[in-house]
């Protein structure tokens, strides 16, 4: 068994991606890969040409479909590299030899 534990400030988006890559390279076809992320995620929201959030009839921001991300410990809204998108995570896992996720 192989475990990669990233706690606190070490749990940056880039460190998580690197760990997924390393685990994926070690995995064999019958291995299980389990990923557990503890925290909150968010999505991108639709903005108008002036950069203001668009809202629906209930005054709620409108999310952009497929933009869910996990903010790393170093998250900065103005630095996209500090967020782990689900597309990035799924892409990293798809490269793994282990097929049991």
C-alpha positions, 0 to 999 in steps of 0.5 A: 500500500502507498499513501500520500498525505498532504496536510495544511500548507502542503496541500496546494493544487500543484502538490496534489497534482504532483502526488496524483501523477506519482501515485498513477505511475506506481499503480498497477492494473489491479490496484485501487486508487482512492483520493480524499479531499477535505475542504470546500470547492467552488465554481466559476460564475458568469460575468458581464462585459464589465466583470460583474457577476450575472444573477438569476431571477432569485438574485443568485450568481449563475455558475458556469457548468463544468467549472468546479474546482478545489482551492489549494491551501495557497488559493488566490482567486487571481492565480488559476494555478492555485486551484485544482479543477476537476478536469485536471484531477480526472485527467491525472487519474486517467493516466494511472495504470490502476483502473479501480478508482 
